[in-house]
Amino acid sequence: MKTNKSTASKSTELTDAPEPKVSTSTPPNYYATR
């Protein structure tokens, strides 16, 4: 269970990190065009 929690936390951090970073790096228009 301890390992599972660690993995889940890591997974959430990894998914949460790139999302906001890209959002700030690229404007919302970029996503709309894509």
C-alpha positions in Angstrom: 0.0 0.0 0.0 2.9 2.3 0.8 4.4 1.8 -2.6 1.0 2.3 -4.3 0.4 5.6 -2.5 3.9 6.8 -3.6 3.3 5.8 -7.2 -0.1 7.5 -7.2 1.3 10.7 -5.7 4.1 10.6 -8.3 1.7 10.0 -11.2 -0.5 12.9 -10.1 2.4 15.2 -9.7 3.8 14.3 -13.1 0.4 14.8 -14.8 -0.2 18.0 -12.9 3.2 19.5 -13.5 3.3 19.4 -17.4 -0.3 20.6 -17.7 0.0 24.0 -15.9 3.5 24.4 -17.3 2.4 24.1 -20.9 -0.7 26.2 -20.2 1.5 29.0 -19.0 4.1 28.5 -21.7 1.6 28.3 -24.6 -1.6 30.5 -24.8 -5.1 28.9 -24.8 -5.3 29.8 -28.5 -2.6 27.2 -29.3 -4.8 24.4 -27.8 -7.9 25.6 -29.7 -5.9 25.6 -33.0 -4.6 22.1 -32.2 
